[in-house]
Amino acid sequence: MAGYPKGNEMEQAALPLGCIFCKTGSEEAAACLLETTPGLHRAFVPKKVEHRSEKGVKSTVKKVLFPGYVFFQAEEGWMPTLTMYHADYILRLLRTDNGWQLRGGDEELARWLLRHDGLLDLSKAYQEGTRVVIKSGPLKELEGVITKVDKHNRNGRVTLEVFGRKTDVWLAFELVEEKDATTPLESAKAKE
């Protein structure tokens, strides 16, 4: 992730959000350039953790969630600089009728990503008969929109609406024993 919150986090939670479109593979460079513009507080490239299996060795890797998109938070009067447009990898600032500020479902998605610091980490799940039950993590918040579960590869397909289009995204989960699926708070309550 290119940036971290600066200053008062409560004030920043209310700052407007925007998005730029850049060449795929240039997201980090675009986020760094964006952060040099006056009035911009944070630029981030949403990522997800994926399972990987190479030569029988299982691991996890971070991948860009929406290739070509960089989200940002800026002050109300923020304007893009000429420097931004001179970078050949920045293609355009996404705009709506209200200017560059995201609205509706797009804004909700960007704020949800911010709550996860721009990284959709592994969710924890356990098996209950033939079902996979999501216990915690980003998939728990999206249970209503999980469209498919691949138990073997430990991924859930989620349909998200991004800029007015439905997009299927595979998010990883980790299978744990049901007793291990409790959070520390739930464990403390159970002992009471």
Secondary structure, DSSP 4 states (H G I P E B T S, - for coil): ------S-HHHHHTS-EEEEEE-TT-HHHHHHHHTTSTTEEEEE--EEEEEEEETTEEEEEEEESSTTEEEEEE-TT----HHHHHSTTEEEE--BTTBS---HHHHHHHHHHHHTTTEE-PEEEEEETTEEEEEESHHHHTGGGEEEEETTTTEEEEEEEETTEEEEEEEEEEE--GGGGS-HHHHHHHH-
